[in-house]
Amino acid sequence: MPIEKEQIKTVKWVKDLIDTSKNQYMILTDKNDKKFSVPLDEANTDYQTIQEWVADGNTIEEAD
């Protein structure tokens, strides 16, 4: 079941382990503190929801 934009608490980048200049995927944390791995795939519905969330003025956190 796709995540709804209103349920997003935070989104954070995860770096590629081999090429640390690139992001590999995102970790989405919802309002219930559940974590979801989201691939960098424009066809993925959670990825699309994150893009809408960002367009609303939210920011994806940088990787550690």
Steps between C-alpha positions, in 0.01 A plus 500: 500500500655833396584756766289816508676836496336604828652197675863594423700610803851506350691382196875444499748418224715188523833515316631236264770301682728483195449848354425723797441798272168338401183429692386138483150521649292682763373404844150631565379519861126533547309667784490163684882479478489210253789508252476417131774466240407688183694440176601785271248392239257748346250217441488422875188649660675577830777679308231705322337586835835615638544728197159656570596536869820683396303722260288603800814648660640204695865396486669162469768472769859445392666164564731462801 
